[in-house]
Amino acid sequence: MPGLLPWQTYLLAFVIGILGIRFPLAAVAALSLLAVADSVLRGSACRLPVWAVILCAFFGFAYASQRTPTLPDAIPERVAARKAVVLEGVVDRAEPRTGNRLRVILKQVILDREDGKPGEPLPGGVALSLRNTNYAPLPGQRARVVCRVVPVRSFGNPGMWDFEWYWQRQSVFWRGWPVSRNKPVWGERPALSLAGMRAGLRALVARTLPDTRGGAMVLALTTGDRSRLDQATMDATRSAGLAHTLALSGLHVGFVAAMGFALAWLAGRLWPGLLLYLPRPKLAVLLAAPLVLAYAWLGQPSASLIRASVMFGFWGVLLLQGRGRVLMDGLFFALAAIIFVSPLSAFDLGLQMSLAAVAGIGLLYPLFRSLFYVGRSLPARLFYWAAGVIAVSVCATVAIMPLVSVYFGTFCPNLLLNLIWLPVLGFAVMPLGLLGMLLTVFGWTAPAGALLLGWAARIADGLLLLLDAAQGAGFTPVFAVLRPMWPELLGFTLLLVTAAVCLRGRRVPVLLAGIGFVLLVAPHVQVMAEDSRDRTSLAMLDVGLGQSLVVSLPGGHRWLVDTGGGSPTFDLGEAVVGPSLTIGRPPRLDGIFLSHPDVDHSHGLPFFIERFDVGAFYTNGMLPRGLTGKRLRRVLPGSGVVPVALSTGDSVELASGARMVVLHPGEGCDETRANERSLVLRLERDGRPLALLPGDVGSRGIRELLGGGMDLSAEVLVLPHHGSRGSFVKGFYAAVGPEAILCSNGFMNRYGFPARVVKEAACAAAEGGVWTTARNGRVVCRWDGSNGVLLVSPWVAGSACQRHTPDIGVRIGSVSRMD
């Protein structure tokens, strides 16, 4: 990067070494590019020794490896048996979540024994999820709860957000939910603790604020308590690209620091002589420092606030010393301190986004600033200020765009809303809210504090009404985008640095620009080559206890069978299925088959109808109800997609000689239960029966299929209803004659799918065995001409599975048998 100091290059190499413990190939490539870029930009006279860069990366790798928590070797017997257990532990922290939820992290956890003997220690921490609770425990408080515990595990699809690694970094290896109506029993609260003072202040503010969406927003901004935020508010801010403004982060620390600068300006106006002894920038740092520290303490303190406060601290020290290059040098000093204390925070999305945003502003904003300076009159100053706000937003958005695309697979081009939302939030809502909170502490000023908090809530309500209106008018579109692969991220970074160098009038680094262009293009050439192969594939994605199947055909044609499940706060279509489909590929589907409208198969459907380019939509004649149905009815009219009901005998032509044949339900089917009306589909290509996809059809529907004398043969069978006993019929597997059987069941699902009788019969019927998402993660079946079927499990989710099931790629059928 232009102007990068030698120690900063070494620090970047150290960070790349840390990332190498999870992404070794990408880390080696990034380290090589760092060495090349540093050499090109410095010139021959100032080049750094390559061996020193490599050594720093090695030290980073070793340091992170030594600091990585070790996962437990085994799952306790009662946990593995899915039984409710009694946990006793100590509260490490309590995190209010949206929708009146609370997540409590327990450490020093003991599993009580039923025989009265001493309890069994549970290694690591437990993330306990609570709903509709008004009690927030304090750190150090003891807890006892009857709950169901499962190991933390990720969805087993390559290229996805790794939940298990996220929690492993925090030494949390388990998740728990209270069973039935059992509520935790809390021990005595610690007396006279800072956490207790913070909790009391938060409760006081919550009682004072009005019970409105704006009041919930002010509570979240001032104390970090997001429990009152409803789903409508989160959806509106997310669609406008403003959801990050409701989660305490560096942005809010910047607002608080700006209050210190405002106080410095006011002090200079009231007492000009003060600035002779203490220049305004230094005075602003001294006035802002206590405000930032207090705000960080109020917000839990969360990891993002701590990191932002560290960055502010280093920037403040540099300003007090009269140093130049404050933004970039302070950023690197803060990164060094954060990584030294917590090396695994290099994997934290919040830190990555903060670093990218600040670096983007540092690189690009000086170029924008010279474009719109027009004078010192009042209109000119207003224009300069507005243009500056937009320019900062553009610089930060450009820098973090690859990360947003990788992690979320979406893009929100709503920069103009920042021109209204951010200034009002930073210069009205937060100052009024923080000052009102301070005044509510004292009895004689409490009425004034309540008045200020009420004003802040009303302004926030106004912002949300404006946001709702913009959303209703279609001014806040959100687009699903292609998720770049890691070579593209490196190429984008090189091109961004090259652009910054060129715009500063320096010689064009042709080598760096060429490497960056190749890295951007090469992954797409690889995808095009893959799509041009004469290959048919069926991918069973890991969506937990639900189902989503992807049929891929030559030429890049893709069809989706079911879209996964979810809840009011978690959409598997948006979080898992969609990102899996957009790795290196555009958000486009030839069509969607919905086997039946149960939520575990349909909850992700509205997301695809709204965000993807979908060519066709086929159903069993039933559409989802409830929340999923409401979302679908909202997005379906404007999508141009018309549901088409299928029945026995119908056939849908896919591509390249492939078709989907409908075997059930018949036209005269009078079954009202969604499961029994499931579409039973058979994937065929050139007359060859490849896979039978029966949805959640039950025993009655299966008997109808067997009794009708219909040809059910297929090389691959997806177990009906996730392997439920209710869908088991003797003779069904023999009628299909599969070489391999797949089951989408979810890790340690509460129903115990697949049932024992189903598992035994399936293992006896299929030469290739039974492949489940619980054990194997995503499973892919590929047909290459006459070479039979190739089963691939390219990535096993969860280290517990990884110890027992290695990466697998075996041919079965006409080529060889699986052991």
N, C-alpha and C positions, 0 to 999 in steps of 0.2 A: 504494500500500500504506500502511496506517496507520503514521504516524511516519516516512515516507520523507523523507530529507533532499534538498535540491535537487540536490546533486552526484550523488546516487544515481539520481535520475530521469534526469539527463543521461547517466550511465553506461549505464543500461538502453537509452536511445535509441542510444547508440554501438554497443552490442551488437546491437541490432535492425538497424542499418545494416550490420554485418558479415554477419549472416544474410541480408541482402538480396541478396548476390552470388549466392546459389543459389535463394532463394525470394522474388523481388521482390514478388509480389502479397501474399503472407502478411505480408511485412515492412511494406509500406505500411499494411495493415490493423492490424497490431500497433502501429505507431507512432501511428496515429490514436487507437486505444483507449488507449494510454499517455497521450497528451495529454488526452483526455477524462477518464480516471480520475484523473489527477493534479489536474486543474482542479476536479473535483467534490469530491475528498477534502480539498484544501487550502482551499477556499473562495475568495471573491473577493479577500480581502485579501492572500493569499500566492501567487497563481497565478504560474506560471512563464511567461515569454514563449514562445509557440508557435514563433517563428522560431528560438529558441535550441535547442529540442528537435529541430527539423528539421535544423539545422546540425550538431548532434552526430551524428545519424544519417548525414548526408552524409559527415562525416569518417570515421565507422566504415566506410562503404562504400568510400571511397577508400583507406583504410589497408589493408583486407583485400584489395582488388583489387591493390594494389601488392605485397603479400606473398604472393600466390598463385603457386605454381610453374607455369611454362609447360610444357605437354605437348609432346613432340617432334612435329615436322611429318610425319615419315615413319617407317616401320618398315624396319629394315635388310633387305636382300634375302634373306640367309640365314635370318633369323628368320621373314620372311614365307613362305619356302619350307618351313617346319616342319622344318628340318634341325637336327641336333645341332651345337652350337657350343662353342668353348672360351672360357670366361670367366676373366678375371683381375681381381681387385678387392681392396679393403681392407674388412675387417669393420668395420661401423659398430656393430652390436650383435648379440647372439645371445639368442634368446628360447626357453627350454624350453617345450614344449607337451605337452598330455596325450597319453598313449599312446606314450611314449618317442619323441616327435618333437621336432625342433629347427628353428626358423626363423632363418635368418641373413640379415641385411640387409647387402648389399654396396654400397659406394659407390666412385666413381672406377673404374668398370668399363670394361675393354677387351675387345673382341671380337677374338680372334686370327684372322689371315688364313691361308688354306691355302697361299698362294703364298710365304710367308716374309716378306712385306713388313710394315711396321709396322702394328700392330693398329688397329682402328676404335673410337674412343670410343663408348660407349653412354650416351646422356643419361639422367640420373637414376639411381636405385638399383634394385637387384634383390632381391626377396624370395625367397631360396633355401630350399626345403622339403627337409628331410632326415628319414629314418626310421631307427629302430633304430641310433642312433649314441650312443656313450658319450663322445664327444669334443666339448667345447664350446670354440670359439675365443674369443679375447679381442679387444676393440676395438683396432683398429690393426694386427691381424695380417693378412697377405696370404693370399689363397686363389686356387687354380686348379682349375677343375672343368669336366668335359664334361657339358653339360646341354642340355635343351630349354627354350627361352625363348619366352614369349608376352607380349604387352602385358597389363597389368592391365585387366580389363574387367568391368563390372557386368552382371547379368542385365537385359535390356531390357524391364522391366515397370514401368509408372508406379506411383509411390507406394511403391517398395521401397528397402531399404537400398542405398546407392550404394557398392559396394566400390571402384570406381575413384576416386571423390572421397576416400574414406578414405585411400587410398594416395597420391593426388596431393598431399594436404596435407603428406605426409611426404617429398615429392620421390622417391617410389618408383613407377616407371612400368612395371616388368616383374616377372614371376614366373618362377621357374626350378625344374626338377626334374632331378637327375642321371639320365642315361640308362643303361639296362642295370645293370651292377654297378659302374659308375664311382663312385669315392669322391673327395671333394675332397682336394686336396693342400694342406696348410696350411703357411704359412711359419713363421718363427721367432717364438715367443711373446715379447711385450714383457717386459723384465725389470723387476722391482721396481715394478710398477704397482698402483694401488688395485684395478683390475679383476681382476688376478691374485690379489691377496690375497682378494678376495671369492670368486673361483672356487675357491681352495684351501679356504676355510672351508666353502663349500657342499659340496665333495667330502668333506670330513672329516665333516660332519653326515650326509651320505648314507650313508657307510660305517658310521656308528655306529648309525643308526636301524634298527629291525627291518624286514624286508621284508614289511610288511603294509599293508593299506589305510590304517590309522591312521598308520603310519610315513610313507606317501606324503603324507598330509594334513599332518602336522607339518612335513615338508620344504617343502611348498608355503607354509605359513603363516610359517615362519621365514626362508626364503631366497627365496621367489618361484619356486622350481623346481617346476613342475607336471608334469614329464615322467613321474613314477611314478603319477600319478592314472589309474585305469582308467575305462573307459566306464561301468561299473556305478555307481561313486561319483558321477560327473558326472550320470548320469541320476537317481539317488536325490536328490541335493541340488537338482537343477533342478526335479524334481516337487514338492519341498517348499518351493520358493521360497528356497532357501538357497545357490544356486550362487555368488552374489556373495561369500559368506563365504570361499570358497576362492581368490578372485582378490584380490591385495593391493590395498587401496583405503583410503578415508578411515575405514571401519569399523575396520580394524586399527590405523591410526594412533590412533584413539580409544582402543582397548584399551591401546596402549603408553602413551599419555598418562595413562590411568587408573592405570597402574603408578606414574607419577610422583606422582600425587595420593595413592596408597596410601603411598608412601615419605614424603610430607609428613605424612600423618596419623601414621605410625609415629614420625617424628622429633619431632612435637609431643607424643606420649605419653611418649617417652623423655626429652625435654629441653623441658619446657613453656616455659621462659624464652626459647627461640629465637623463639617466636611473638610475643613482645613487640617484637622487632626486625624480624621478617619474617613478616607475616601468612600464614596457611596457603595461601590462593590463590596468592600470589606465590611462596611457597616451592615449591608444587607445579609452577608453570610452570618455575622454574629447574631443578628435578630432572627434569622430563619432557623438557625441551628436548634434552639430549644423547641420551636414549633414542630420541626421535623421529628425530633426525638419523641416528643409527646404523641404525635400522630402515629408513629411507628408502634409505640407502646399500646395505643388504643386499639390498633387493628390486630390483635391477638397476642403477639405480633406475628404476622404471616411471613413466610420465607421471602415472598416478593417484596414486602415492605422493608425487610431487613436488607435485602440486596440493594434496593433503591436508596435506602438511607446510607449504606456504605458508599455508593457512588456519589451521593451528594456530599458526604464527608470529605472524600478525596478532592472533588471539585472545589469545595470550600477551602481546603488547605492550600491548594494551588493558587486560588484567588487571593488568599491572605498573604501569600508569598510574592504576589505580583507576577506570577508565571504566565507565559503564553501557552498556546496549545492546550488550554484547560480541558476542552471537551474530550479530545482523544486520549491525552495522557491520563486524565482522571479516570476515563473508562478502563484503560489498561491497568492502572493501579488497583482499581476496585476489583477487576477480574482476577488479578493476582491474589488479592487478599481472600476473595470468596473461594477460589479454587484451592488455595492452601488449606483453608479451614475445612472445606467440604468439597473434595475433588469430584464426587459423583454429581454435584449440582450442575456440572457441564452438560448433563443429559436433560436438565430441567427445561421444559418448553418456555416457561416464563423468562428464565435467564437468557435463553437463546434469542427470544423475541426482543427483549430489552437491548441486548448487545447489538443485534442487527439494526434495530430502529435508530439507536443513538449513532452507530457507525454510519448509517445511511444519511442521517441529518448532517453529521460532520463532513461527509464527503460531498454531498450534493447541494446542501442549502446555500453555501457561499455562491454557487453558480446561479441559483435562482434569485438571490438577493440583489445581484447587480442588474437584473432585468427590469425590476419594477420600482426603482427609486425615482420619484418624479418631482420632489420638492419638499418644502417645509410648511406649506399652508395646511390649514385644518383638513380640507378635503383630501389633500395629498397624503397627509398622515393617516387618515382613516383608510384610504385605499392601500397604503403601504402596510398597515396593520392587518387588514383583511387578507391581502395577498400573502403576507408572511405566514398567517395561520394556515392557509391552504398549501403554501409551499412546504411548510414543515410536515403537514399531513401527507403530501405527495411523496416527499423524500422518505419518510418512515414507511409508507405503504409500499413503495417500490422495493425497499430493502427487505421487508419481511414477507413480500408476496410469495417467494418460493417456499418459505416455512409454512405459511398459511395453507398453500396449495398441498404441501406434503402431508401436514397433520390433519387438515380439515377437508380438503378436496373442494373448497368453495372459494368464491371471490365476490366481494361486496363493493361495487363501484359507486359508493355513496359519499364521496369526499365533501361535497358541498354541505351536507348536514353537519359536518364538523365545524363549519363557520358559525353556526348557531349554537349547537349543542355544547361544544367544549368551552367557549367563553362564558356562557351562562352558567355552566356547571362549575367552572373554576373561579369565576369572579362574583358569583351570586349565591348559588346553592351551598357550596362548601363553606365559604366564609360565614354566611348566616347560620348554617348548621353548627359549625364548630364554636362560634361565639355563643350561640344559644345554648349549646351543651355546657359550656363553661359557666354561664350565668345560672343555669338550673341547679348547680351544686349548692349555691348559697340561698338561704330562705328569703332574704330581702330582695334578691335579684331574680328569683325564680319566675315571677310573672313576666319580666322582660325576656328571660330565656325562652319561656313558652311562646311568647309572641314571635321571636326571631325564628324558632324552629317551625312555627306555623307558616311564616312567610316562606321559609326554605321549602317546606312541603308543597305549598301552593305553586311556587315557581316550578318545582319538579313535576307537579301534576300538569302544569301547562306544557312543559317539554314533552311529556308522555302523550298528551292529547295531540300535539303537533306531529309527533312520531306516528301515532295511530292514523292520523289523517294522511300523512305521506305514504304510509303503508297501504291504506285503503285505496289511494289514488294510483298505486302501482309505481311510486317513485323510489321504492327501496328494493329493487330486484336483487336476488341472490342467485348466482350461477354456479352450478357444479362444473368443475374444471378438471382437465387432465392433471393427474398427480405426477410431478417430475420424479425421476429416479436420481440416485445420488450423483452420477456423472453430470447430469444437467445442473444440479446445484453448484457443483464446482465450476462448470462452464459459465453459469450466470455470474458467480462471484468474480471470476477472471474478467469477464466483459464489463462488469460494473467498475472494477478498479481501472481497467483500460480506459473506459469513458472518462473517469475522473482525471486520469493523467492527461488525456488529450485535451479536455476542456480547460485545463490549466496552462495550456500552451506548450506542453512538453512534447518531445518526439513520440510518435505513435509506436508503442511496443508491439510490433507486428507478430512476434512469436507468441506472446500471451494472447493476443486477439485470435490468432489462428487456432491455438489449443482450446480456447474457450468456445469457439464456433464448432470445432469438431466434437467436443464433449456435449454440446447442446444437440447436435444432429445425430450422433452415433446411436444413442438408445432408440431413436425412432426408426432408424434403418434396421436395427435388430428386430423391432416389433413388426415392421413390414415384412421382413424375411420370415418370421414365425407365422404370420397370418397367411402367407402365400403357400405354406405347406399343405399338402393334401391330407389333412388330419381332422378327425372329429373328436371332441373332448367333452366330457361331462364332469364338472367340478361341484362337489358337495362342500359348501362353505361351512365353517364352524360358526354357527350363530347361537350356540347354547341350545336350550330346549326349544327348538323351532326348526324351520327348514328353509333353505334357499339353495337352489341348484342353478348352475350356469351351463348352458349348452353353447359351445363354440364351434364354428364351422369355417372352412377355408374362405379367405377373402375378408376376414375380420368380422363376420356375421356372428352376433351373439343374441341368445334368447335366455330369458330369466324365468325359472319356474319357482314361484313363491318368493317372498321378499323378507323373510325373517320377522321376528316379533318385536317386543319392546314394552315400554310403559309410558305413562304421561310425561316422564322426564327423560326417557332414554329411548331413542329410535334406532333399532339395529340396522334399518335400511340406510339411515344417514351416517351412522357411526361405524358400521362394519361392512355391509354388503356394497354400498355405493363406493367407498374408498377402495375396496378390493377390485371393483370393476374398472376403476379409473387409473390404475397404476400404469403409466405410459400409454394410456388409451383415452380417447375422448369419451364424454358421458353420453353414450349413444347405445340404444338397444333396438334390435329389429322387432322385438315384441316381448310381452310378459304373459305367462300363463299363471292364473291364480287357481290353485287346486280347490280351495274352499275358503270361506271368509274368516275362519278362526284367527284370533289375534296373533298367535305364534307363527302364522304363515303370511299374514297380510298387513301387519302394522307398518312395515316399511314401504308399502305400496304408494301412499300419497307423496312421499318424497320423490320417488322415481317419476311419477306422473308430472310433478311440478318442476323438477330440476333436470331430468334427462330428456333426450330426444327419443321418444318411444314410438315405434311404428304401428304396433297393434296391441290389443289387450283382450285376452280370452278368459272366460270364467265358466263356472258350472251353473250359471244362472242366478247366483247369489252374490251380493256385495256386502262388505263389512258394515257392521253397525257400531254404535257407541262412539267413542272418541275417534277411532280410526275411520269409521264411516263419515263422521262429521268433517274430518280433514279431507277425505276423498271427495265428498260432495262440493267442497269449497274449491278444489283445484281442478276437478275433472272438466267442468264446462269450458274453461279457457285453454285446455290443453290440445284440443282437436282429436283426442283419443276417444273412441266409442267402444264400450264394452260389448263383446260378442259372446253369447252363450253357446257352449258346445255340448254335444251329447254323443252317445254311442254311434259309431259309423262315420263321424266327421274326421276329416284329415286336414292338417294345416301344413302346407309346403313351407319349409324353412329356407334352405339354400343348398346348392351343390348336391342335389339328389336326395337330401335328407327331408324327412317329414315327421310330424308328430301325429300319431293315430290315437283317437279317443276310443277307449274300451268301456267307459262307464262315466256318468250314469246314462241310462236309457231315456228316451223321450218321454215315456210314460211313468218315469220314476216318481212315486208319491212320497218319498222319504223327506221328512222335514228337518231331520238332524243334519247339520252341515257336514259332519265327518262322513256319514254314510252316502252323502251326495258328492263326495270328493271326485274330482276328475282323476281317472286312472289313465295315464298317458303311456304310450310306448314310442320311444325314439327309434326310428328306422333310417337306414341309409342304403340306397340301392337295393331295397328289399331285405336287407339284413337287420334282424331285430337286435338292437344294441342294448337298450336299457328300458326297464319297466319302472314307471314313477307313479305309485298309487296314492300319493297324498296321505290323508288320515283315514282312508276307507276302513270300515269296521268289518266284523265277521259276516254280517248280513250281506254287505256288498260283495265281499270276496266269494261267498257261497253262490251268489247270483252269477258271478263271473265263471266260477267252476261249473255250475249247473247249465249254463248256456252253451257249453261246448266251444267256447271261444279260444283261439290260439293265444296263449299267454307267454310263450317262450321268449326269453331275452337273456343276453349274456351277463347283464348286470341287473341286480334287483335292489331298489331302495326299500328298506323295510317300511311297511305301512304303519302309520301312527307311531313313529319313533321306536318301534319294537314293543308296543303295548301288547299285553296278553289279550286284550279285547279285540285285537286284529289278528289273532292267531287262529288259523284253520288248517287242520291236517290235510295234506295233499296239495296245498297251495305252492310250496317251494318246489315240489316235484313237478308240478305243472309248468312252472316258470323255467326250471332247470338252469339256474344261474351259475356262472363260473365264479362270480364274486358277489358279495352282498354288502351294501352300505347302510349305515344307520346314523341319522342326525339326532343325537340324544342329549348332548350337553354334559359337561363334567360334573359328576356327583349330583345328578338331577334328583329332585325330591321324590320322583315316582319310581326310581330304580330302573328306568329303561336302559337297555332292552331287558325284558323279563327273562327269568332263567329258562323257562320252557322255550321261549322264542330263540334265545341264544343257542341252546343246545341243538334245536332243530335246524337253525340256520347254519351253524358250523358243520353239521353233518351233511347239509345239502350242497354247500358250495366248496369247490376245490380250492378256490383262492381265499377262503376264510371270510370272516366278518370284519369290516373296517368301520370304526366309529369315530365321530368327531371328538368324543370325550378322550379317546386314547391317541388318535392319529392327527387331530386337527383337520385342516382341509385335506380332502381326498380327491384326487383327479384320476379319471379313467380316460385313456386315450386309445383311439383306434387308428392304426396306420395301415391302410390298405388291407392286405391279407395277413398281416403280422399278428393278428389277435389283439387282445386288449392289454394295455400297459397300465398298471396301477401305480400311482406315485403319491407319496406323502412327503412333500418337499420340506415341510417345516412342522415340527412337533411343538405344540403349544404347552408351555408349563414345564419347568425343569423336572417335576415329579414324573411326568410322562417321558421326558427325554431320557431319564435314567433307565427306563424299562423298554422303550421303543425307539430304536435309532431311526435315522432317515432311511426311507425305504423306497426302492424302485425295482419292482420285479415284474417279469412277464408271466402271464398265465394263459390258459386256453390252448391255442394251437401251437404255442412256442414251448412253454415249459410249465411245470407245476410249481406252485408256491409251497415251501416247506410248512 
